[in-house]
Amino acid sequence: MEGHLQAVGFLYKTLGIIWLALTVLIGGVVAVVLLFFGSALALACAGEACPIAADVPLGLMAVILTVVAVFFAAYSVAAITAGIAFPKRRPWARPLVVVLSIVTLFLNIPFGLAIGIYSLWVCFSQKTAKLFEEASS
């Protein structure tokens, strides 16, 4: 079962690093595009009533994309943390992996589905429970 703990740790570290890199990369590109588009829109209208500006809710888009970026960044940091702590049998790592596994089931279809099911199987195994009980005592 020790090998399964290592495998789950590796999977979540890798998944977290990939999601964090994608969040930073895509978030940066989107921020530049929104900044450029907003600046171009402001220059095009130049103080006049601009009918295009009413149709483009840049503020709302920025808020929604920020919330999505913060969610993925938090998910990534939690996954990296769980990936490091789970093989070391930290008592709080097992519930964290269960929560991340449930989120991963729906977030990363089809690979996340496989990772989530495997992680849940490892977390709820009797052998894993014994390993975590031994580590806490």
Buried (B, 14 or more C-beta within 10 A) or exposed (E): EEEBBEBBBEBBBBBBBEBBEEBBEBBEEBBEEBEEEBEEBEEEEEEEEBEEBEEEEBEEBBEEBEEBBEEBBEBBEBBBBBBBBBBEBBEEBBEBBBEBBEBBBEBBEEEBBBBBEBBBEBBEBEEBEEBBEEEEE
